[in-house]
């Protein structure tokens, strides 16, 4: 289980599988730049990333990229194309970020 900390009071707990899926989707969809693809590999080794440790601009880019990707993935999921655990992880992420 990974814990992604967006602030002191906003934390998203998710499996490494779902985190990697979101990172891949965010990069593939252009929501996060390729320069942040390293987060996909670093986060599991650290038990999750802390956005608060990043430069403000980088943290904002990552947060906005995750938010827009989660929103798009859930919109696309209306056709039933997402597995249940990934859909739930995305819904939890949006709840944390709102």
N, C-alpha and C positions, 0 to 999 in steps of 0.2 A: 504494500500500500504506500502510495506517495502522498505527501502533503504539500500542496502548492500554496504558499502564503502570499496573498496580494496586499495585505496590510496586517496590523496587529489584531484586528478583529474580523478579517476576511480570509478564510482558509478553505481550500477545496481538497478533500481527500478522495483519492481515486486509485484504481489499480494501474500498474505500469502499462498494461496492455491498452487501456482506454487513453492514458496520457499520450502514449506513442501514436495512437490512432488520430487523436486531435492534433498533435504536432505535425503529422504527415499531411493531414487534410488542410491545416492552416498554411503550410508551405506550398503544397500543390495548388491551392486556390489563390495564392498570392497575398494572403492576409498577413503573413509574417515573412520578412525577407530571408533569403537563404543564409544570411549571416547568423541567424538565430537557430538554424537547424541543429547546432551543437547541443541545444537545450534538450533535445530528444534523447541524447545519449548521456549527458551529464546528470540530469535530474534523477534517474533511477539509482545512480551510484551515491547520491547524496540524500536519498529518501525523500526527494522532492525539492523543487526550486523555491527560492524566496525572491519574489519580484522586488521586495523592498531592498535587497542587496544590490540591485542593478542601478545603473545610471537612470535618472528619472525618464529620459526620453526612450531608452531601451525598454524599461519596465512598462511604460505607457504603450509602446508599440506591441509588445507581447500581450498585454492585457486586452488591448483593442482587437488584436488579431485572434485571440482565443474567443473573445465575445462574438465577433462577427462570424467566425467559423462555426461556433456552436449554434448560433442562430440559423445560419444557412443549412447546416447539417440537419437540424430539427425540422426546418421547413421542408427539406427534401425527404425527411423520414415519414412524412404523411403518406407516402406511397408504401410504407412498411419495409423499406429497404435497410434500416438499421437494426442491429441486434439490440435486444432489450437492455443489456447491461450498459452498452455505450450510450443509448438514448437516456437512460437514467443518470449516467455520469454527466452528460451535457446539461440536463435539466438542473442538476445540483450546481453545476458551474454557473449557470445563468442566475440562479437564486443567490449565489454568493456575490456575484458581480453587480447585481441590481441594487 
